[in-house]
Amino acid sequence: MKLQGKVAIVTGCATGIGRAIALRFAQEGADVFCCDISDVVKNTAEEIQKMGRKSAWQIIDVTKLSDIDKMVASTIDNFGRIDILVNNAGVYIKAPILELTEAQWDTMTDVMLKGTFFCTQRALPYMLKQGKGKVINLASTFGAVGFYEATAYCAAKGGIINMTRQMAFDLAPKKINVNAIGPGPTDTPLMRPDLDKPERARLYLDRTPYGRVAQPEEIAAAAAYLASDEADFVNGHTLFVDGGWLTQ
Ligand SMILES: NC(=O)c1ccc[n+]([C@@H]2O[C@H](COP(=O)([O-])OP(=O)(O)OC[C@H]3O[C@@H](n4cnc5c(N)ncnc54)[C@H](O)[C@@H]3O)[C@@H](O)[C@H]2O)c1
């Protein structure tokens, strides 16, 4: 049990990768504060409680600072500390460059860049007080390379990769680790609309040397490592879990 006695916040953990990370953290001994804009997040918290760990849940929108403050306050009220923050909430809206709207741009950059920054800023004082903490940001292979009709998504994920480096640079002396995970295509509700269309699915599979998409549990395994004491000397890194996508 790599995370025995730790308290984690996982944003966007109603479904997909966030849910898998929350459950894996609980398996590793952590208590988990689960939050999402969807009330389906309650199911993740209940599953964790059935595993014998403590969990609480809250509906929050990571683009709203008042919600983020509530998330941090509730975690402290319920568990008394914050050891791990996973900035996982994300949205994937595709549009050709000439058609991308201001609202779509704002949604993607607000959820992923603004949300990641302010969730970290607001959880940080507790980690600093404890003298240790782990922040894990969900980036993407599309933060390192381009992909069809994904301008705002690629911009936001690229921003997350360099924000991760910058925060690690500032915070490493305080023994706070800030790392990212860059999944390749992963079988979650976010990707299902593409994976269900054979011609779209081929665009992902043809670029994945391993020949399949990832399962959310494979991304959660990377998060469990980065959240653990074994990764204390890993800082500012993006761990790509992509079946070899970035070898090309
Ligand atoms: N699935 C993939 O192929 C893939 C690949 C690379 C990176 N990612 C990243 O992994 C993360 C998880 O994605 P997923 O595939 O599990 O998608 P998902 O759609 O299954 O999960 C994303 C969750 O974020 C929540 N969310 C969205 N907006 C929110 C907001 N404003 N506040 C709080 N919660 C919000 C959603 O309700 C949802 O539960 C995202 O950051 C995504 O960009 C996914």
The ligand as a Gaussian input file, in Angstrom:
#p B3LYP/6-31G(d) Opt

LIG

0 1
 N       -9.332000       9.790000     -22.589000
 C       -8.229000      10.161000     -23.244000
 O       -7.924000       9.630000     -24.333000
 C       -7.310000      11.196000     -22.677000
 C       -6.039000      11.344000     -23.276000
 C       -5.184000      12.324000     -22.764000
 C       -5.557000      13.104000     -21.701000
 N       -6.796000      12.920000     -21.139000
 C       -7.121000      13.791000     -20.016000
 O       -7.446000      13.012000     -18.883000
 C       -8.376000      13.721000     -18.058000
 C       -9.578000      12.836000     -17.776000
 O      -10.232000      12.593000     -19.001000
 P      -11.187000      11.334000     -19.269000
 O      -10.770000      10.775000     -20.563000
 O      -11.264000      10.467000     -18.057000
 O      -12.558000      12.099000     -19.530000
 P      -13.997000      11.983000     -18.839000
 O      -14.894000      12.836000     -19.676000
 O      -14.359000      10.554000     -18.613000
 O      -13.729000      12.646000     -17.421000
 C      -13.543000      14.033000     -17.259000
 C      -14.309000      14.444000     -16.026000
 O      -14.091000      15.841000     -15.807000
 C      -15.323000      16.396000     -15.359000
 N      -15.354000      17.843000     -15.598000
 C      -15.460000      18.480000     -16.791000
 N      -15.513000      19.804000     -16.597000
 C      -15.406000      20.019000     -15.260000
 C      -15.399000      21.187000     -14.448000
 N      -15.518000      22.406000     -14.979000
 N      -15.274000      21.030000     -13.094000
 C      -15.184000      19.797000     -12.555000
 N      -15.211000      18.652000     -13.273000
 C      -15.322000      18.771000     -14.616000
 C      -16.387000      15.656000     -16.184000
 O      -17.685000      15.759000     -15.612000
 C      -15.833000      14.235000     -16.184000
 O      -16.318000      13.455000     -15.114000
 C       -8.724000      15.003000     -18.822000
 O       -7.936000      16.074000     -18.341000
 C       -8.354000      14.655000     -20.245000
 O       -8.079000      15.798000     -21.020000
 C       -7.674000      11.993000     -21.602000

